[in-house]
Amino acid sequence: MAESYPRKLNGTGCLYGQRLEGDFLEFKKAQQKRMDRLEQKLDRLTWAAVVLSISLLTASLTAWVTYIGP
């Protein structure tokens, strides 16, 4: 059993450790992709909120000027 599980002490670790590191790096990349997509969605929502608030402000000012004007 010990012969089929070679351990390397040269800084790369054992096969199990290499496998865990590979899995962790894959997980880390997937998480980074998810976070990038989430940031893009939040950016879009922020700009949508800004545009909506400007539109509502413009509409309310127009209604107020129209009501007060005549």
C-alpha positions, 0 to 999 in steps of 0.5 A, spaced: 500 500 500 505 504 501 508 503 495 502 505 491 502 512 494 508 515 493 510 521 497 514 527 494 518 531 499 520 536 494 515 542 495 509 539 490 506 535 496 503 528 495 498 526 490 492 527 494 495 534 496 496 535 489 489 533 487 486 537 493 490 543 490 487 542 483 480 542 486 481 548 490 484 552 484 478 550 480 473 552 485 476 558 486 476 560 479 468 558 479 467 563 485 471 568 481 466 568 475 460 568 479 462 574 483 464 577 476 457 576 474 454 578 480 458 585 480 456 586 473 448 585 475 449 590 481 452 595 476 446 594 471 441 595 477 445 601 480 445 605 473 437 603 472 436 606 479 440 612 477 436 613 471 429 611 474 430 616 479 432 622 474 426 620 470 421 620 476 425 627 478 424 630 471 416 627 471 415 630 478 418 637 476 414 637 469 408 636 473 409 641 478 411 646 473 405 645 469 401 645 476 404 652 478 405 655 471 398 657 469 
